[in-house]
Amino acid sequence: MKRHIVFDLDGTLVDSLPGIAEGVNRALRALGRSPHTQKAVSRMIGSGAANLCAQALGYENAAHTPPAELESMHEQFRSHYPQCWQPPYTRAYPWIANMLTLLSAEGAQLAVLSNKPHDVTEPMVKALFPHIPWYC
């Protein structure tokens, strides 16, 4: 019987905080706003990019953010983040590559499920784990 294993990406397979923080801060600078520390950005992560952008602007969440301001920040983040996820900003946790290699060698079909946009997720997974045959 084949095993299928689906992994979350951020915080499970990879430490993506530095890249996300860099993308947020590039977006803020493009809008003439002050950047945040990585620690501050870490508290904003977990509820999707729209809420991340709202909180980076100083709002509670996307629902409480003026739509034009949120769209502007979200657009900036979407344009900057694809250039910020590569190493050294995003790294695989040291033990993950070995685990994935062993699971793959045992015949498990591996996949990633993320709320990150596919146009970032796929290249990230392929770049950070090039030796793993991912199930698509």
C-alpha positions in Angstrom: 0.0 0.0 0.0 1.4 3.4 -1.0 1.7 6.1 1.7 1.0 9.7 0.9 2.3 12.3 3.3 1.4 16.0 3.1 3.5 18.6 4.8 2.9 22.2 5.8 5.7 24.3 4.5 6.3 27.4 6.7 7.6 26.5 10.1 7.4 22.8 9.4 9.8 22.1 6.5 11.4 25.5 6.3 12.2 28.6 8.4 10.6 31.2 6.2 10.4 34.0 8.8 13.4 36.0 7.5 12.1 36.0 3.9 8.6 36.9 4.9 9.9 39.7 7.1 12.1 41.0 4.2 9.2 40.9 1.8 7.0 42.8 4.3 9.7 45.4 5.0 10.4 46.0 1.3 6.7 46.5 0.8 6.5 48.9 3.7 9.5 50.9 2.5 8.0 51.1 -1.0 5.0 52.7 0.7 7.1 55.1 2.7 6.5 53.2 6.0 8.9 52.1 8.6 10.0 48.5 8.7 9.4 46.0 11.5 11.8 43.6 13.3 11.6 39.9 12.5 10.3 39.3 15.9 7.4 41.7 15.3 6.7 40.1 11.9 6.7 36.7 13.5 3.7 37.7 15.6 1.8 38.8 12.4 2.2 35.4 10.6 -0.3 32.7 10.6 -3.6 34.1 9.2 -2.7 34.6 5.5 -1.0 37.4 3.5 -3.9 39.9 3.7 -4.0 39.8 7.5 -0.1 39.9 7.6 -0.2 43.1 5.4 -3.0 44.7 7.5 -1.0 44.1 10.7 2.2 45.3 9.2 0.3 48.6 8.5 -0.8 48.7 12.1 -4.3 47.4 11.9 -5.9 44.4 13.8 -6.7 42.5 10.6 -7.7 42.8 7.0 -11.4 43.4 7.9 -10.4 46.5 9.9 -8.1 48.0 7.2 -9.1 50.6 4.7 -9.5 48.6 1.4 -7.2 50.9 -0.7 -4.5 50.9 1.9 -4.7 47.1 2.3 -4.7 46.5 -1.5 -1.6 48.8 -1.9 0.3 46.9 0.8 -0.8 43.5 -0.4 0.2 44.4 -4.0 3.6 45.5 -2.8 4.1 42.4 -0.7 3.1 40.2 -3.6 5.6 41.9 -5.9 8.5 41.8 -3.4 8.1 38.5 -1.7 9.0 36.3 -4.8 12.5 37.8 -4.7 12.8 37.4 -0.9 12.1 33.7 -0.3 15.4 32.4 -1.7 18.3 31.5 0.6 19.6 33.0 2.8 16.2 34.4 3.7 14.5 31.0 3.7 16.2 27.8 4.8 15.2 24.2 5.2 15.4 23.0 8.8 18.6 20.9 9.1 17.0 17.6 9.8 14.2 17.8 7.2 16.2 16.9 4.0 17.3 13.6 5.6 13.8 12.8 6.8 12.3 13.5 3.3 15.0 11.4 1.7 14.3 8.5 3.9 10.5 8.7 3.5 10.9 9.0 -0.3 13.3 6.0 -0.4 10.7 4.0 1.5 8.2 4.7 -1.3 6.1 7.5 0.3 4.7 10.0 -2.0 5.4 13.4 -0.6 3.4 16.7 -1.1 3.2 20.2 0.3 0.1 22.1 1.2 0.5 25.8 1.9 -1.5 28.9 2.0 1.5 30.6 0.3 0.8 31.4 -3.4 1.6 28.4 -5.7 4.0 30.6 -7.8 6.2 30.9 -4.7 5.5 27.5 -3.1 6.5 25.3 -6.0 9.8 27.0 -6.8 10.7 27.2 -3.1 10.1 23.5 -2.5 12.0 22.5 -5.7 14.9 24.8 -4.8 15.2 23.8 -1.2 14.6 20.1 -1.7 15.8 19.4 -5.3 16.5 15.7 -4.7 12.9 14.9 -3.5 10.4 13.7 -6.1 7.3 15.6 -5.0 3.8 14.4 -5.7 1.8 17.0 -7.7 
